[in-house]
Amino acid sequence: SLLSTITGGYGVKVELYELLARQAISRRNLMKGAASVSAAALAGPALMGMAGEAMAADDLRAQILKVPGVGKGSPTDADWQKVGEMCLGPTKAAVKEGEFKGVELSFMGLNNQNLHNVLFRGLLKAWEDYTGAKINWIDLAQADYNARLQQSIATGTVDFDIIEMGAPFEGDVCGKGLASVMPDWVKTQIDMDDYVGYLKAPVGTWDGKTYRISVDGDCHNFNFRTDVFASKDLAKAWTDEGHKGEWGVPKTWQQVQEVTKFLKGKQLDGQDLYGYLDAPKGWGGFGFYFLGSRATAYAKHPDDKAWLFDPDTMKPRVNNPAWVRAIQDVIDALPSEPADQLNADPGTTAFQQFLAGTGSMVSWWGDVGSNAKTSDSSVIGDTVGFSILPGSDDVYNAKTGKWDKLSSGPNYAPNMAYLGWGVYVMARVDADPKKQKAAWSAAAHLGGKDISLWTAAYPSGMQPYRQSHFNIPEWVAAGYDEGFITSYLNSEKDSYNHPNAAIEPRIPGIFQYYSVAEDELAKIFAGQMSAQEGADNIAKAWEKLTDQIGRDKQIALYKASLGM
């Protein structure tokens, strides 16, 4: 996830993040007060330190989840190194000690939220010490990632051996022969059969060959404040103001809009309340996903696998009534959102606002849930709930040009935004067998089955992506509240497995489409043009991009990505 996420993440400098985290501790203590003390007392026995360094293999998963322990604050570099060392068994079974001495590898990835590459350094420290290899790091902020990768692709100057990359880029990288094909021994070591269904082939493959080690699974879920929606005072005000239905968590985007406007000017426990948090500011292409999460319930019809383009012509749908409605929703909601929300990117909405106590609803990758109880910067760990994205009372039928009301009720279409981060090895290592094995060994260590449970449970930028991640007793034993973790994991699982999920297209240039859309959306949200006019501009730019890349080729790949 996009900090996936961030499946997805906020591209702050490490020093700034640490400052924000220190500041957030005092605010968290102020808001939680005595409740945090009682919660720690109850959870204490489950969060005891490890009883010794030696442990049986079947106890490894339980032991790593106690590093540092849920409710113990943000993990440190020492914790990352410890987990990396504890999970070194598969490497030792495949690699001799010192086998890669003299090998230097370069690894390109993100540094969002002081995680991703920063985390990988710690997790790979024991691997470096054991194998003798040395890793040099290329760290990028989220907003810089797409431009940097596209520059390498366009010029053919790949200056890295390993890359943290999302499946949407596979058309640009794997399709152009820039990546190394995964050896069979790696497939065995990482247990690919454990992946959730939507991350299995064709995701991670190109022309039938496997390239990707998944380290993340991505979808946007819906995060909400349970205390806000349980408030009796707000329930009375809701009724007194003439709103229909009982006060509660919105189930549709129509309700999200109504609640957001209702909450403006209201307070809870002396704190100003806001409803939904939009992210209007561009984010290197990644911000488009957040408009997408508002649009999918309107645009993804259960009888049609496509929602971004017409699958037979690649004609954009981004300017159809469904997408225009989603854009207009943002325009209409912004006056009820926090001041200067126009300048909020997705990292702001999740980490500086929602986790810090501002706003009642936000759509994001799973990082909000994994940070809520395990990050120093979170003040809402005891007052957050999760669900799949809201639905819509009606859904646009692109084939008939009409809005349909489904007999089954609201239309739901979870946004499978970005398909998660993966680790890919570049083809430039293939000429050197020792370097190739070293690169794949490092990647396999990060994508191992046991280490992945830890990255799913703690702040890492990754969210659950394996079937084995949904074993709720494992999380409860680690110190998670059963109700909290059940709600969180179900929001992920129900999104992944939803029959009407909006699937990310793995086509060449997809982030060029997203980036040009962000540019036009910024003008729309700034009031320079109407939703329809701006959407028409996006569609024209998308048509031009499709012609440049090759329409027939894009049609074939788009259909394949949708399983058509």
SULDASUL-V5059 format. One record per residue. RES is the residue in one small letter. SS is DSSP state (a for helix, b for strand, c for the rest). Layout:
BEGIN
res=RES ss=SS
res=RES ss=SS
END
This chain:
BEGIN
res=s ss=c
res=l ss=c
res=l ss=c
res=s ss=c
res=t ss=c
res=i ss=c
res=t ss=c
res=g ss=c
res=g ss=c
res=y ss=c
res=g ss=c
res=v ss=c
res=k ss=c
res=v ss=a
res=e ss=a
res=l ss=a
res=y ss=a
res=e ss=a
res=l ss=a
res=l ss=a
res=a ss=a
res=r ss=a
res=q ss=a
res=a ss=a
res=i ss=a
res=s ss=a
res=r ss=a
res=r ss=a
res=n ss=a
res=l ss=a
res=m ss=a
res=k ss=a
res=g ss=c
res=a ss=a
res=a ss=a
res=s ss=a
res=v ss=a
res=s ss=a
res=a ss=a
res=a ss=a
res=a ss=a
res=l ss=a
res=a ss=a
res=g ss=a
res=p ss=a
res=a ss=a
res=l ss=a
res=m ss=c
res=g ss=c
res=m ss=c
res=a ss=c
res=g ss=c
res=e ss=c
res=a ss=c
res=m ss=c
res=a ss=c
res=a ss=a
res=d ss=a
res=d ss=a
res=l ss=a
res=r ss=a
res=a ss=a
res=q ss=a
res=i ss=a
res=l ss=c
res=k ss=c
res=v ss=c
res=p ss=c
res=g ss=c
res=v ss=c
res=g ss=c
res=k ss=c
res=g ss=c
res=s ss=c
res=p ss=c
res=t ss=c
res=d ss=a
res=a ss=a
res=d ss=a
res=w ss=a
res=q ss=a
res=k ss=a
res=v ss=a
res=g ss=a
res=e ss=a
res=m ss=a
res=c ss=c
res=l ss=c
res=g ss=a
res=p ss=a
res=t ss=a
res=k ss=a
res=a ss=a
res=a ss=a
res=v ss=c
res=k ss=c
res=e ss=c
res=g ss=c
res=e ss=c
res=f ss=c
res=k ss=c
res=g ss=c
res=v ss=c
res=e ss=b
res=l ss=b
res=s ss=b
res=f ss=b
res=m ss=b
res=g ss=b
res=l ss=b
res=n ss=c
res=n ss=a
res=q ss=a
res=n ss=a
res=l ss=c
res=h ss=c
res=n ss=a
res=v ss=a
res=l ss=a
res=f ss=a
res=r ss=a
res=g ss=a
res=l ss=a
res=l ss=a
res=k ss=a
res=a ss=a
res=w ss=a
res=e ss=a
res=d ss=a
res=y ss=a
res=t ss=a
res=g ss=c
res=a ss=c
res=k ss=b
res=i ss=b
res=n ss=b
res=w ss=b
res=i ss=b
res=d ss=b
res=l ss=b
res=a ss=c
res=q ss=a
res=a ss=a
res=d ss=a
res=y ss=a
res=n ss=a
res=a ss=a
res=r ss=a
res=l ss=a
res=q ss=a
res=q ss=a
res=s ss=a
res=i ss=a
res=a ss=a
res=t ss=a
res=g ss=c
res=t ss=c
res=v ss=c
res=d ss=c
res=f ss=c
res=d ss=c
res=i ss=b
res=i ss=b
res=e ss=b
res=m ss=b
res=g ss=b
res=a ss=a
res=p ss=a
res=f ss=a
res=e ss=a
res=g ss=a
res=d ss=a
res=v ss=a
res=c ss=a
res=g ss=a
res=k ss=a
res=g ss=c
res=l ss=c
res=a ss=b
res=s ss=c
res=v ss=c
res=m ss=c
res=p ss=c
res=d ss=a
res=w ss=a
res=v ss=a
res=k ss=a
res=t ss=a
res=q ss=a
res=i ss=a
res=d ss=c
res=m ss=a
res=d ss=a
res=d ss=a
res=y ss=b
res=v ss=c
res=g ss=a
res=y ss=a
res=l ss=a
res=k ss=c
res=a ss=c
res=p ss=c
res=v ss=c
res=g ss=c
res=t ss=b
res=w ss=b
res=d ss=c
res=g ss=c
res=k ss=b
res=t ss=b
res=y ss=c
res=r ss=b
res=i ss=b
res=s ss=b
res=v ss=c
res=d ss=c
res=g ss=c
res=d ss=c
res=c ss=c
res=h ss=c
res=n ss=b
res=f ss=b
res=n ss=b
res=f ss=b
res=r ss=b
res=t ss=a
res=d ss=a
res=v ss=a
res=f ss=a
res=a ss=c
res=s ss=c
res=k ss=a
res=d ss=a
res=l ss=a
res=a ss=a
res=k ss=a
res=a ss=a
res=w ss=a
res=t ss=a
res=d ss=a
res=e ss=c
res=g ss=c
res=h ss=c
res=k ss=c
res=g ss=c
res=e ss=c
res=w ss=c
res=g ss=c
res=v ss=c
res=p ss=c
res=k ss=c
res=t ss=b
res=w ss=a
res=q ss=a
res=q ss=a
res=v ss=a
res=q ss=a
res=e ss=a
res=v ss=a
res=t ss=a
res=k ss=a
res=f ss=a
res=l ss=a
res=k ss=c
res=g ss=c
res=k ss=c
res=q ss=b
res=l ss=b
res=d ss=c
res=g ss=c
res=q ss=b
res=d ss=b
res=l ss=c
res=y ss=c
res=g ss=c
res=y ss=b
res=l ss=c
res=d ss=c
res=a ss=c
res=p ss=c
res=k ss=c
res=g ss=c
res=w ss=c
res=g ss=c
res=g ss=c
res=f ss=c
res=g ss=c
res=f ss=a
res=y ss=a
res=f ss=a
res=l ss=a
res=g ss=a
res=s ss=a
res=r ss=a
res=a ss=a
res=t ss=a
res=a ss=a
res=y ss=a
res=a ss=a
res=k ss=c
res=h ss=c
res=p ss=c
res=d ss=c
res=d ss=c
res=k ss=c
res=a ss=c
res=w ss=c
res=l ss=c
res=f ss=b
res=d ss=c
res=p ss=c
res=d ss=c
res=t ss=c
res=m ss=c
res=k ss=c
res=p ss=b
res=r ss=c
res=v ss=c
res=n ss=c
res=n ss=c
res=p ss=a
res=a ss=a
res=w ss=a
res=v ss=a
res=r ss=a
res=a ss=a
res=i ss=a
res=q ss=a
res=d ss=a
res=v ss=a
res=i ss=a
res=d ss=a
res=a ss=a
res=l ss=a
res=p ss=c
res=s ss=c
res=e ss=c
res=p ss=c
res=a ss=c
res=d ss=c
res=q ss=a
res=l ss=a
res=n ss=a
res=a ss=c
res=d ss=c
res=p ss=a
res=g ss=a
res=t ss=a
res=t ss=a
res=a ss=a
res=f ss=a
res=q ss=a
res=q ss=a
res=f ss=a
res=l ss=c
res=a ss=c
res=g ss=c
res=t ss=c
res=g ss=c
res=s ss=c
res=m ss=b
res=v ss=b
res=s ss=b
res=w ss=b
res=w ss=c
res=g ss=c
res=d ss=a
res=v ss=a
res=g ss=a
res=s ss=a
res=n ss=a
res=a ss=a
res=k ss=c
res=t ss=c
res=s ss=c
res=d ss=c
res=s ss=c
res=s ss=c
res=v ss=c
res=i ss=c
res=g ss=c
res=d ss=c
res=t ss=c
res=v ss=b
res=g ss=b
res=f ss=b
res=s ss=b
res=i ss=c
res=l ss=c
res=p ss=c
res=g ss=b
res=s ss=b
res=d ss=c
res=d ss=c
res=v ss=b
res=y ss=b
res=n ss=b
res=a ss=c
res=k ss=c
res=t ss=c
res=g ss=c
res=k ss=b
res=w ss=b
res=d ss=b
res=k ss=c
res=l ss=c
res=s ss=c
res=s ss=c
res=g ss=c
res=p ss=c
res=n ss=b
res=y ss=c
res=a ss=c
res=p ss=c
res=n ss=b
res=m ss=b
res=a ss=a
res=y ss=a
res=l ss=a
res=g ss=c
res=w ss=b
res=g ss=b
res=v ss=b
res=y ss=b
res=v ss=b
res=m ss=b
res=a ss=a
res=r ss=a
res=v ss=a
res=d ss=c
res=a ss=c
res=d ss=c
res=p ss=a
res=k ss=a
res=k ss=a
res=q ss=a
res=k ss=a
res=a ss=a
res=a ss=a
res=w ss=a
res=s ss=a
res=a ss=a
res=a ss=a
res=a ss=a
res=h ss=a
res=l ss=a
res=g ss=c
res=g ss=c
res=k ss=a
res=d ss=a
res=i ss=a
res=s ss=a
res=l ss=a
res=w ss=a
res=t ss=a
res=a ss=a
res=a ss=a
res=y ss=c
res=p ss=c
res=s ss=c
res=g ss=c
res=m ss=c
res=q ss=c
res=p ss=c
res=y ss=c
res=r ss=b
res=q ss=a
res=s ss=a
res=h ss=a
res=f ss=a
res=n ss=c
res=i ss=a
res=p ss=a
res=e ss=a
res=w ss=a
res=v ss=a
res=a ss=a
res=a ss=c
res=g ss=c
res=y ss=c
res=d ss=c
res=e ss=a
res=g ss=a
res=f ss=a
res=i ss=a
res=t ss=a
res=s ss=a
res=y ss=a
res=l ss=a
res=n ss=a
res=s ss=a
res=e ss=a
res=k ss=a
res=d ss=a
res=s ss=a
res=y ss=a
res=n ss=c
res=h ss=c
res=p ss=c
res=n ss=c
res=a ss=c
res=a ss=b
res=i ss=b
res=e ss=c
res=p ss=c
res=r ss=c
res=i ss=c
res=p ss=c
res=g ss=c
res=i ss=a
res=f ss=a
res=q ss=a
res=y ss=a
res=y ss=a
res=s ss=a
res=v ss=a
res=a ss=a
res=e ss=a
res=d ss=a
res=e ss=a
res=l ss=a
res=a ss=a
res=k ss=a
res=i ss=a
res=f ss=a
res=a ss=c
res=g ss=c
res=q ss=c
res=m ss=c
res=s ss=c
res=a ss=a
res=q ss=a
res=e ss=a
res=g ss=a
res=a ss=a
res=d ss=a
res=n ss=a
res=i ss=a
res=a ss=a
res=k ss=a
res=a ss=a
res=w ss=a
res=e ss=a
res=k ss=a
res=l ss=a
res=t ss=a
res=d ss=a
res=q ss=a
res=i ss=a
res=g ss=c
res=r ss=a
res=d ss=a
res=k ss=a
res=q ss=a
res=i ss=a
res=a ss=a
res=l ss=a
res=y ss=a
res=k ss=a
res=a ss=a
res=s ss=a
res=l ss=c
res=g ss=c
res=m ss=c
END
